[in-house]
Amino acid sequence: MTPAADAGCSPAGGQQSSTPPTGAGTSVGSGGWGWSEWNASVSLSLSGQSGGLLKKPRTRCRFSEYVVGATVIGGDIYDHESLVAAFKQVDVVISAVGHHGPHDLEDGQLRIVAAIKEAGNVRRFVPSEYGCDVEQAARSAAVLEPARSILLAKVRVRDAVRAAGIPHTFICSYWAHGFVLPRLGDPHVDGPPATKATVFGDDATRAIFVHEADKAALTVRAVDDPRALDKILYVRPAANTCSLAHLVRLWEDKTGRALDKYYMPEEELVARIRDSPLPLNFQLAMVHATVVAGVCDQTVDAEAGGVEATDLYPDVNYVTVDDFLDGLKEGITVN
């Protein structure tokens, strides 16, 4: 990989390939420690080359501090010429730009697409997705606003990438460990419950959880894998597939403490989505999409370009839900 440009911020790890990437890429980031730094760290460990394009200059020192050895490439997502100049220095672009809504998301990603097209040398682009398959999810009438608008914006970005003829890989890695597991699936709270837990859905509806480290490691491997070229890569480790209800029971087993469980009815969840501000309403809408629309029970459609990460990379040793909760239990005191 030529230094990679990462447009965004997030974590990566897991068992890595015995064959290192061949070029350099950049991770385009929006600031703060997260997805960009994880991608850059894993890229460095695999190929020895990585770069970070940061749209907020004040994040430069922080990025360099956490990703020692990475080259910081100055740029601004809202400055087309600076993006083009940055992308001409790399051959892989991994985007992890955040957003505050569908317009912000689509506008930022389309700016990256336009700059990549003009630069003309990028051999692989990974747009900022890393959730469910947005095209499958958008076809479900059960997906509610504001999740629907954000998913449709990501669909339009996919359409633009394909129309521009940009070599790409779309990553579907569903729920991130670091966000949902400490909350046991409840976006209302900031950490594990002490006495009470809200449960969404039942055991018939499953979610998929992928550690940020594994997500980034797979992303970095995929950008140099011809089998993932112009494909949708689904990351669905079997050990990390379970219901949100099971998460609560698993935490009870690990702590030895029974929780007072409130099973939220769908009608109340819909009302909470309607009455909550961003980003909570989006997070709750994605919980609803998981337990009602079944967006984590998507199929890998080979005819539509779908490939399964566990098939392509059987050597990956994923951080499991069980492992993560064990670490969480060791790191906190449950009152």
C-alpha positions in Angstrom: 0.0 0.0 0.0 1.4 3.5 -0.8 0.7 5.7 2.3 -3.0 5.3 2.9 -5.3 8.2 3.3 -7.9 7.6 6.0 -10.8 10.0 5.8 -12.2 9.6 9.4 -11.3 8.0 12.8 -11.6 4.5 14.4 -9.8 1.2 15.9 -8.3 -2.1 14.3 -6.5 -5.3 15.3 -7.0 -9.0 15.1 -4.9 -11.7 13.5 -3.1 -10.1 10.5 -2.1 -11.4 7.1 1.2 -13.2 6.6 1.5 -11.4 3.3 2.0 -7.6 3.8 0.3 -5.0 1.7 2.3 -3.7 -1.2 1.7 0.0 -1.4 0.8 3.0 0.7 -2.5 4.5 1.8 -4.1 7.3 3.7 -6.8 7.4 6.3 -8.9 10.5 5.9 -10.0 11.6 9.4 -12.4 14.1 10.8 -10.5 14.5 14.1 -10.3 12.8 17.5 -8.8 9.4 18.4 -10.6 6.6 16.6 -11.1 4.9 13.2 -8.4 6.8 11.3 -5.7 6.0 14.0 -6.6 2.4 14.1 -6.4 2.1 10.3 -3.1 3.9 10.2 -1.7 1.8 13.1 -2.6 -1.5 11.4 -1.4 -0.2 8.0 2.0 0.6 9.6 2.2 -2.9 11.2 1.5 -4.6 7.9 3.4 -2.5 5.4 5.5 0.0 7.3 3.7 2.8 5.4 0.7 4.9 6.4 -0.5 8.4 6.4 -3.3 10.4 8.0 -5.2 13.2 6.2 -6.8 15.4 8.9 -9.3 18.1 8.2 -8.7 19.7 11.6 -5.1 21.0 11.9 -5.3 20.8 15.8 -5.5 17.0 15.6 -2.1 16.7 13.9 -0.1 16.3 17.1 -2.6 13.9 18.7 -2.6 11.7 15.6 1.2 11.7 15.5 1.4 10.9 19.2 -0.8 7.8 18.9 0.3 6.6 15.5 4.1 6.8 15.8 5.7 6.6 12.3 2.7 7.7 10.3 3.0 10.6 7.9 0.5 13.4 8.5 -0.7 14.8 5.3 -2.4 18.2 5.7 -5.7 18.7 3.9 -9.2 19.9 4.2 -12.2 17.9 3.1 -13.9 21.2 2.0 -10.8 22.3 0.0 -10.9 20.3 -3.3 -7.4 21.2 -4.4 -5.9 20.1 -1.1 -7.7 16.8 -1.3 -6.5 16.2 -4.8 -2.9 17.0 -3.8 -3.1 14.7 -0.9 -4.6 11.8 -2.8 -1.9 12.1 -5.5 0.6 11.1 -2.8 -1.1 7.8 -2.1 -2.8 4.9 -3.8 -5.3 3.7 -1.2 -7.9 5.9 0.5 -9.8 4.6 3.6 -12.5 7.0 4.7 -13.8 7.2 8.2 -15.3 10.7 8.1 -18.1 11.2 10.6 -21.3 13.1 10.1 -24.2 14.9 11.8 -26.8 13.8 9.4 -27.5 12.5 5.8 -26.5 15.8 4.0 -23.3 16.1 5.9 -22.4 12.5 5.3 -23.2 12.6 1.6 -21.5 15.9 1.0 -18.3 14.9 2.6 -18.1 11.5 0.9 -18.9 12.9 -2.5 -16.1 15.5 -2.1 -13.7 12.7 -1.5 -15.0 10.8 -4.5 -14.6 13.9 -6.7 -11.0 14.4 -5.5 -10.1 10.7 -6.0 -11.5 10.8 -9.5 -9.4 13.9 -10.4 -6.3 12.6 -8.8 -6.6 9.5 -11.0 -4.1 7.3 -9.2 -6.0 5.7 -6.3 -6.3 2.0 -6.8 -8.7 1.3 -3.9 -11.2 3.4 -2.0 -13.1 2.4 1.1 -16.0 4.8 1.8 -17.1 5.5 5.3 -19.7 2.8 6.1 -18.7 0.0 8.5 -22.3 -0.9 9.5 -25.0 -3.0 7.8 -25.3 -3.4 4.1 -27.0 -0.1 3.3 -28.5 -1.3 0.0 -30.2 -4.3 1.6 -31.3 -2.2 4.6 -32.7 0.6 2.6 -35.1 -1.8 0.8 -36.8 -2.6 4.2 -39.9 -0.6 5.0 -39.3 -1.4 8.7 -36.2 0.9 8.8 -37.3 4.2 10.4 -36.0 7.8 10.2 -33.5 9.2 10.7 -31.7 5.9 10.0 -33.5 5.6 6.6 -32.2 8.9 5.3 -28.6 8.2 6.5 -28.7 4.8 4.9 -30.0 6.2 1.6 -27.3 8.8 1.6 -24.7 6.0 1.9 -26.4 4.2 -1.0 -26.1 7.3 -3.1 -22.4 7.5 -2.2 -22.0 3.9 -3.4 -23.8 4.8 -6.6 -21.4 7.7 -7.1 -18.3 5.6 -6.5 -19.4 3.0 -9.0 -20.4 5.7 -11.6 -17.0 7.3 -11.3 -15.3 3.9 -12.0 -13.3 4.1 -8.8 -11.9 0.7 -7.6 -13.5 0.1 -4.2 -14.4 -2.2 -1.3 -17.5 -1.5 0.8 -17.1 -2.8 4.4 -20.1 -4.1 6.3 -19.0 -4.7 9.9 -22.3 -4.0 11.7 -22.1 -3.0 15.4 -18.8 -1.9 16.9 -17.7 -3.5 20.1 -16.6 -0.2 21.7 -19.9 1.5 21.3 -22.6 -1.1 22.0 -21.1 -3.7 24.3 -20.3 -1.5 27.3 -23.9 -0.3 27.1 -25.3 -3.8 26.7 -27.1 -2.6 23.6 -28.8 0.5 25.2 -27.7 3.8 23.6 -29.4 5.7 26.4 -26.6 4.8 28.9 -22.8 5.4 28.9 -21.7 2.1 30.6 -22.8 -1.2 32.0 -25.9 -1.1 34.2 -25.5 -1.6 37.9 -29.0 -2.6 38.9 -31.4 -2.1 35.9 -31.1 -2.9 32.2 -33.3 -2.1 29.2 -33.7 -5.0 26.8 -34.5 -4.5 23.1 -36.0 -7.4 21.1 -35.9 -11.0 21.9 -33.7 -14.0 21.1 -35.2 -14.4 17.7 -33.5 -11.2 16.5 -29.7 -11.2 16.4 -27.0 -8.5 16.1 -23.4 -8.8 14.9 -20.6 -7.3 16.8 -17.1 -6.6 15.5 -14.2 -5.1 17.5 -12.8 -1.9 16.0 -9.4 -3.5 15.9 -10.6 -6.4 13.8 -12.6 -4.1 11.5 -9.5 -2.0 10.7 -7.2 -5.0 10.3 -9.7 -6.6 7.8 -10.1 -3.2 6.0 -6.3 -2.9 5.5 -6.1 -6.5 4.3 -9.0 -6.1 1.9 -7.6 -3.1 0.1 -4.7 -5.2 -1.2 -6.9 -8.3 -2.0 -8.1 -8.7 -5.6 -10.9 -10.9 -4.2 -12.3 -7.9 -2.5 -12.0 -5.5 -5.5 -15.3 -3.8 -6.3 -17.0 -6.1 -3.7 -19.1 -5.8 -0.5 -17.1 -7.3 2.3 -19.4 -8.7 5.1 -17.7 -9.2 8.5 -19.9 -11.7 10.4 -17.9 -13.8 12.9 -20.2 -16.6 14.2 -19.0 -16.2 17.8 -20.0 -12.5 17.7 -23.6 -13.1 16.6 -26.2 -12.9 19.4 -29.3 -11.1 20.5 -29.3 -7.9 22.6 -31.2 -9.9 25.2 -28.4 -12.4 25.3 -25.9 -9.6 26.0 -27.7 -8.7 29.2 -27.9 -12.3 30.4 -24.2 -12.8 29.6 -23.3 -9.8 31.7 -25.4 -11.1 34.5 -23.6 -14.4 34.3 -20.2 -12.7 34.4 -20.9 -10.4 37.2 -23.0 -12.8 39.2 -25.7 -10.2 39.7 -29.2 -10.3 38.4 -30.5 -7.1 36.8 -33.9 -5.7 36.9 -34.7 -6.1 33.2 -37.2 -3.8 31.3 -38.2 -5.2 28.0 -39.0 -2.1 25.9 -42.1 -2.6 23.6 -41.6 -1.6 20.0 -44.2 1.2 20.4 -42.2 2.8 23.1 -38.9 2.5 21.1 -40.6 4.1 18.1 -41.7 7.0 20.3 -38.2 7.4 21.8 -36.8 7.6 18.2 -39.3 10.3 17.3 -38.7 12.4 20.4 -34.9 12.1 20.8 -32.3 14.4 19.2 -29.4 13.4 17.0 -27.4 11.3 17.4 -29.5 9.3 20.0 -32.5 9.1 17.6 -30.3 7.6 14.9 -28.7 5.1 17.4 -32.1 4.1 18.6 -33.4 3.8 15.0 -30.5 1.4 14.3 -31.4 -0.6 17.4 -35.0 -0.8 16.0 -33.6 -1.8 12.5 -31.6 -4.6 14.2 -34.5 -6.0 16.3 -37.4 -5.3 14.0 -36.0 -5.0 10.4 -33.3 -7.7 11.0 -30.5 -5.7 9.3 -27.9 -8.1 10.9 -29.6 -11.1 9.3 -28.6 -10.0 5.8 -27.5 -12.5 3.2 -24.2 -12.4 1.3 -25.4 -12.0 -2.3 -22.5 -13.2 -4.4 -24.3 -12.0 -7.6 -24.4 -8.5 -6.2 -20.7 -8.6 -5.3 -20.9 -9.9 -1.8 -18.0 -11.8 -0.2 -17.7 -13.1 3.4 -14.7 -12.0 5.4 -14.6 -15.2 7.4 -14.2 -17.1 4.2 -11.5 -14.9 2.7 -9.5 -14.6 5.9 -10.1 -17.8 7.9 -6.9 -17.1 10.0 -8.4 -14.1 11.7 -8.7 -14.5 15.5 -11.6 -12.2 16.3 -12.0 -10.4 19.6 -15.2 -12.1 20.8 -18.2 -10.6 22.6 -17.3 -12.9 25.5 -13.6 -11.7 25.5 -14.7 -8.1 25.4 -17.1 -8.4 28.3 -14.5 -10.2 30.3 -12.1 -7.3 29.8 -14.9 -4.8 30.6 -15.7 -6.6 33.9 -12.0 -6.6 34.9 -11.7 -2.9 34.1 -14.7 -1.6 36.1 -16.3 -2.0 39.5 -20.0 -2.8 39.2 -21.9 -1.1 42.0 
